Amino acid sequence: MILAEVKGVKTTDELTNEICKATDMVDYFEKNRAELQLNGFSESLGQWLKIKKCTKAAVARRSGLNRAYVYQIFLGLKTPSRDKVIALAFGFAMDLTETKKLLQQAGYRELYARDPRDALLISSVVHRQTILEANELLYDNHIECLE
């Protein structure tokens, strides 16, 4: 399962170091199966629905995104931007580790503490704020809100 070990997520640097040291790539793949992006993003979203015990409608509502657009993402018909993936993380009420994993699954960089916008988003996620509260924090600091 792709999300089997969310709390034990390895960094990209750790995986890269393991690849450099590996003498047998089959062994590397076996040891790191949970870290690899084997499924499409829409399949990962389906797994998150089960893990978080929520519905697509609830995720759409809490994400602040257009409901039809969210359903298209879940069906694999639309590829969301990084901001939309972050909005989905708010929709799932994810913690910071889960948000990082979701961004990785979508092929985007994680929230970066040195980036002022990302730092504010990290704070919002950690403090379990809604997407509306996160956007207010961004706006109050004269930083672009989530799309």
Secondary structure, DSSP 8 states (H G I E B T S, - for coil): -TTTTGGG---HHHHHHHHHH-S-HHHHHHHTGGGS--S-HHHHHHHHHHHHT--HHHHHHHHTS-HHHHHHHHTTSS---HHHHHHHHHHHT--HHHHHHHHHHHT-----TTSHHHHHHHHHHHTT--HHHHHHHHHHTT-----
